Amino acid sequence: MSLREVLEIAIEDEEEARDYYRRAAELTGNPHTRQMLLSLSDMEQGHADQLRRELEELIRQRDLEEGMAD
């Protein structure tokens, strides 16, 4: 498995966790619990964003390396 594939899977996992916490927040009637779940959802989105930046950097680096090899 390539690093790119690992990052793509990790992004999907983080987004699934984000969605899980958002759905759970919608189902709870407790405001404190809702806020905590939304906070966890935001954290998962932050993880996905960071992984996406890493993936974009990996792609840029590979494109650069391939351009140099021409």
C-alpha angles and dihedrals in degrees: 000000000000126000089247091056091048091052092047091052091046091052090051091049092051091049091049090051090048091053092046092055092046092052091047090050090054091053100050123088094198111097093206092051091045091053092048092050092048089050090052089048090053090050091053089050089052090052091050091049092051092048090048090054089050091050092049090050091049090052092048091050093049091048089051092049092048090049091053091051092059 
